Every structure is written in structure tokens, then in C-alpha cells.
């Protein structure tokens, strides 16, 4: 019976995909209709990610290329749009506060990743370095930036990305629960999520699930951290003696900063405009979570292997605990 249902779902996975996406979008849009806003509150980033994951693992992937491309650009728009809801001075204060630990944690994670991956688990050089880079800075974006520099092949890239992707999905669900259990403030949780969660998408999703201030703090610190992609890519080319490799620069981060400047200095007289753009960005972030969840598959999970996953988990646990120690004791 179960296998028959699964087979039917897989056969009609594109219809199921469109139906789920339409339902999420419909209820999100109810937020713009007076009197119906309450019906949109159940559509949150963690729920959208869960629906995407449930769909992919039950029905298989539908429109994988569309998923990948749309989630990439929709996330970038969401990041820029959130900038219209933030004050530049407050954001700089938040970013500066987490900068010291960011520097230490990035370098420390890369060194620890080399030791765990290469010396302890004997993971191949490129895969180990890619997982360490993704954990140290910003997940898939860092892996995509340094992959060509170390001349990683498709298999190494896939394993590293899958490892980070699985841990990202887990983080979006468990971090808000742990934050509430520890009674963390909005600022504390935002700092913790920004440093300990890999991808910008999951950082923003966890921040949004925890609260308004947590989202602002998490986004600012994470994007400040993401700028480390540039010096890390150059350092990688020196370490691996690579020449002439193109380095991917996350330009959308600069547009995020520009959005904050515009909101702070130009939209003071019309705060409704900034709030409207910011509100739409939050909705596109939720839809992005569905696309990201729908990108996972059993094949991706199986491709990871135990050793790269252990390296990813150990690094993740270390950086999560050390960040908590920094927040509470320093």
C-alpha cells in the first residue's frame, strides 16, 4: 500500500510540486489582504523547508535545474530586500561586535578541519578542504568559490555540498529550539546562528523563526563573515599553488549594504516603502526555503559517505559550542 502511494506520488511529482508551491504562495499573499493576515502566519521558513524536504524524499526531485537557479537568485533578492528594513548604524554595531570572534573562528575552523579531515579521518584533500571552508564561512557559497581554485572535481564538490546541505537543514530546525531552551536573547541567538550555521539561507531562516531582532543581527554578522570568501579564495590559490582560476565574488552583499544606506538616509520620510520591500523579501525567503528543501534527494544523502559527514558534524559541533562559550563568557 505504502509503496503504491509512493509510486503514485513519484509519477505525479511535478503536479505535487506545483501544488505545494502554489499553496505556500497563496497563503503568504493573504498577508496583504485586510482581515486575512492571520491565515498566513503558519507559513514560516522552517515549515517551508520541511515541506520541501518531505516532498523531495517522498516524491523525488522535480525541476532540479529550476530549483537550483531560482533558489540562488531568490535568496540574493531576499538578502538585499531585508537591507531595506535595517538601520546602517545599528547593523555596523552588531557586525563589529561579532568581528573578533569571526576572525578567530574562520582561521580556527580551517585548521581544525585540516586536522580532523586529513589526519584523523583520512578524507581526500579537496573534499576535506571544501567542507572546512563551507563550515568556516558561508556553506555552499564558500565551496563554490574555492572549488575551482583547488581544481575539485564534480564528485568532490557534490560530497562537500551535500554534507553542508544536510547539516544546514538540521540547523534550521534545532537551533531555534536550543535557543529557546537556553533562554537566549534575540541578539545572542542572532550572533550564534550567524557563526555556527553554514549557509546564509539557513541563518536567515533560523533568525526569522526566532524573532525580528535575531534576524537582523544574524543577517548582518553572516554577510560580514561571507566577505571572507574573497581573501580565503586568494589564500587558497597560494596554498594550492593555483594560477589563473576565476574567483566568485558574492556581489549581492554589496547591494545589501547599499539597501541599508538607502533605507537609513533616503527613506526616512517614507518608512512604509522600506517596510513594504522588507516584507516582500521575508516572503521570498520563505519560498526560497521550499526550493532549497526540494533540492535534496536520497541520492544526495547516499553520496555523502560516513567520513565526510563525520568531519562536517565534528566541525559543526565544535564551532557551535565555542560560539556559545564566547557569547556567555566573553
C-alpha positions in Angstrom: 0.0 0.0 0.0 2.8 2.4 1.0 4.9 1.6 -2.0 1.9 2.1 -4.2 1.2 5.6 -2.8 4.9 6.5 -3.1 5.0 5.3 -6.7 1.9 7.4 -7.5 3.5 10.5 -5.8 6.7 10.0 -7.7 4.8 9.6 -11.0 3.0 12.8 -10.4 5.8 14.6 -8.6 5.7 17.7 -10.8 2.0 18.2 -10.1 2.6 17.8 -6.4 5.5 20.2 -6.6 3.4 22.9 -8.3 0.5 22.3 -5.9 2.7 22.8 -2.8 4.4 25.8 -4.2 1.0 27.4 -5.1 -0.4 26.7 -1.6 2.6 28.3 0.1 2.4 31.3 -2.2 -1.4 31.7 -1.8 -1.3 31.8 2.0 1.7 34.1 2.1 -0.1 36.6 -0.1 -3.1 36.6 2.3 -0.9 38.8 4.5 -1.7 41.7 2.1 -5.5 41.3 2.4 -7.1 43.1 5.4 -8.7 40.7 7.8 -7.0 37.6 6.4 -3.4 38.2 7.7 -3.9 35.6 10.5 -4.2 32.8 7.9 -0.7 33.5 6.6 1.2 33.2 9.9 1.6 29.4 9.7 3.8 29.6 6.6 7.2 30.0 8.2 10.8 29.4 6.8 11.2 26.1 8.8 7.8 24.8 7.7 8.6 25.7 4.1 11.9 23.8 4.3 10.2 20.8 5.9 7.7 20.7 3.1 10.4 20.9 0.5 12.4 18.1 2.2 9.3 15.9 2.7 8.5 16.4 -1.0 12.0 15.6 -2.3 12.5 12.5 -0.1 9.0 11.2 -0.8 8.3 12.2 -4.4 11.9 12.7 -5.7 13.2 15.8 -7.4 11.1 17.8 -9.8 12.6 20.6 -11.9 16.0 20.3 -10.2 17.6 23.0 -12.5 14.8 25.4 -11.9 15.1 24.7 -8.2 18.8 25.4 -8.1 18.7 28.6 -10.2 15.6 30.1 -8.6 16.7 29.5 -5.0 20.1 31.1 -5.7 18.6 34.3 -7.2 15.6 34.5 -4.9 17.9 34.2 -1.8 20.0 37.1 -3.1 16.9 39.2 -3.6 15.7 38.3 -0.1 19.1 39.4 1.4 19.0 42.7 -0.5 15.4 43.3 0.4 16.0 42.7 4.1 18.5 45.5 3.9 15.6 47.9 3.4 14.4 47.0 6.9 17.7 47.7 8.7 19.4 50.8 10.0 23.1 51.1 8.9 24.4 52.4 12.3 22.7 49.5 14.2 23.9 47.0 11.7 27.5 48.2 11.9 27.4 48.0 15.7 26.1 44.4 15.5 28.7 43.4 12.9 31.6 45.0 14.8 30.6 43.1 18.0 31.0 39.7 16.4 34.0 40.6 14.2 36.7 39.5 16.7 35.3 36.0 17.1 34.6 35.8 13.4 38.3 36.2 12.6 39.4 33.6 15.2 36.6 31.1 14.2 37.3 31.3 10.5 41.0 30.6 10.9 40.5 28.1 13.7 37.8 26.1 11.7 40.1 25.8 8.7 43.0 24.5 10.8 40.8 22.1 12.8 39.1 20.9 9.6 42.5 20.0 8.2 43.4 18.1 11.3 40.1 16.2 11.6 39.7 15.5 7.9 43.2 14.8 6.7 45.0 13.5 9.8 42.2 11.7 11.7 39.6 10.6 9.1 41.9 10.4 6.1 39.3 12.3 3.9 40.8 13.2 0.5 42.4 16.7 0.4 40.0 18.6 -1.7 36.8 17.3 -0.1 38.2 17.9 3.4 39.2 21.5 2.5 35.9 22.2 0.9 33.9 21.0 3.9 36.2 23.1 6.2 35.7 26.2 4.0 32.0 25.8 3.9 31.8 25.4 7.7 34.2 28.3 8.3 32.5 30.9 6.2 29.2 30.5 4.4 28.4 27.0 3.3 27.7 26.4 -0.4 28.9 29.9 -1.4 32.4 29.3 0.0 32.6 25.8 -1.5 31.5 27.2 -4.9 34.2 29.9 -4.6 37.2 27.8 -3.7 36.2 24.6 -5.6 37.6 25.9 -8.9 40.7 27.2 -7.1 41.6 23.8 -5.7 40.5 22.2 -9.0 38.0 20.0 -7.3 36.1 17.5 -9.5 32.3 17.1 -9.6 32.3 14.2 -7.1 34.3 16.2 -4.5 32.1 19.2 -5.0 28.9 17.1 -4.7 30.0 15.4 -1.5 31.1 18.6 0.2 27.9 20.5 -0.8 25.7 17.6 0.2 27.4 17.4 3.7 26.8 21.1 4.3 23.3 20.9 2.9 22.2 18.1 5.3 23.6 19.9 8.3 22.0 23.2 7.2 18.6 21.6 7.1 19.1 20.2 10.6 20.3 23.5 11.9 17.2 25.4 10.8 15.0 23.1 12.9 17.2 22.5 16.0 18.8 25.9 16.6 15.6 27.9 17.5 14.6 25.0 19.8 18.0 25.1 21.6 18.0 28.9 21.7 14.6 28.9 23.5 15.8 26.1 25.8 18.8 28.2 26.8 16.7 31.3 27.1 18.9 33.2 24.7 18.2 36.8 23.9 17.5 37.9 20.3 21.0 39.3 20.0 22.7 36.3 21.4 20.8 33.9 19.2 21.4 36.0 16.1 25.2 36.0 16.8 25.2 32.3 17.5 23.2 31.4 14.4 25.4 33.6 12.1 28.6 32.0 13.2 27.5 28.4 13.8 25.2 27.7 10.9 26.7 27.3 7.5 24.6 28.8 4.7 23.2 32.3 4.6 19.7 30.9 3.8 19.5 28.7 6.9 21.0 31.5 9.1 18.2 33.8 7.9 15.6 31.1 8.2 16.6 30.3 11.8 16.8 34.0 12.7 13.4 34.7 11.2 12.0 31.8 13.2 13.5 33.2 16.4 12.5 36.8 16.1 12.8 40.2 14.4 16.0 41.3 16.1 17.6 37.9 15.8 17.1 38.0 12.0 18.7 41.4 11.7 21.7 40.5 13.8 22.2 37.1 12.2 21.9 38.6 8.6 24.4 41.4 9.3 27.0 39.2 11.0 26.7 36.4 8.5 27.1 38.7 5.5 30.1 40.3 7.1 31.5 36.8 7.6 30.7 36.0 4.0 33.1 38.7 2.7 35.9 36.4 3.9 35.3 34.4 0.8 37.4 36.8 -1.2 40.7 36.7 0.9 40.2 33.0 1.6 40.0 32.3 -2.2 43.2 34.2 -2.8 44.9 32.4 0.1 43.7 29.1 -1.2 45.2 29.8 -4.6 48.5 30.4 -2.9 48.3 27.3 -0.6 47.3 25.0 -3.5 49.6 26.9 -6.0 46.7 27.5 -8.4 47.0 30.2 -11.0 44.5 31.9 -13.3 41.5 30.4 -11.6 38.4 32.6 -11.5 37.2 33.7 -8.0 33.5 34.0 -7.4 32.7 37.2 -5.5 29.3 37.5 -3.8 28.3 40.9 -5.2 24.8 40.8 -3.7 26.4 41.5 -0.3 27.4 45.0 -1.5 23.8 45.6 -2.7 22.6 44.6 0.8 24.9 47.3 2.3 23.6 49.8 -0.3 20.0 48.9 0.6 20.8 49.7 4.3 22.3 53.1 3.3 19.3 54.0 1.2 16.9 52.9 4.0 18.9 54.9 6.6 19.4 58.1 4.7 16.9 58.4 1.9 13.7 56.6 3.1 13.4 58.2 6.5 10.4 60.3 5.3 8.7 57.3 3.7 9.3 54.3 6.0 6.4 52.5 4.5 8.3 51.9 1.3 11.3 50.2 3.1 8.9 48.2 5.2 7.0 47.0 2.1 10.2 45.9 0.3 11.4 44.2 3.5 8.1 42.4 4.0 8.2 41.0 0.4 11.8 39.9 1.0 10.7 37.9 4.0 8.1 36.1 1.9 10.5 35.3 -0.9 12.9 34.0 1.8 10.2 31.6 2.9 9.6 30.4 -0.7 13.4 30.0 -1.0 13.4 27.6 1.9 10.9 25.4 0.0 13.1 25.4 -3.1 16.2 24.5 -1.1 14.4 21.7 0.7 13.1 20.3 -2.6 16.7 20.2 -3.9 17.6 17.3 -1.6 17.2 13.7 -2.7 18.0 10.3 -1.4 20.8 10.1 -3.9 22.4 13.2 -2.5 22.2 11.8 1.1 23.7 8.4 -0.1 26.5 10.2 -1.9 28.0 11.8 1.2 29.6 8.8 2.8 30.3 8.5 6.6 33.8 10.1 6.9 33.0 13.4 5.2 29.8 13.6 7.2 31.7 12.9 10.5 34.1 15.7 9.6 31.2 18.1 8.9 29.4 17.1 12.2 32.5 17.4 14.4 33.4 20.8 12.9 29.8 22.0 13.3 29.7 20.8 17.0 33.0 22.5 17.8 32.1 25.8 16.3 28.6 25.8 17.8 29.9 25.1 21.3 32.8 27.5 21.1 30.4 30.2 19.9 28.1 29.6 22.8 31.1 29.8 25.1 32.1 33.1 23.5 28.6 34.6 23.9 28.2 33.6 27.5 31.7 34.1 28.9 33.4 36.9 26.9 
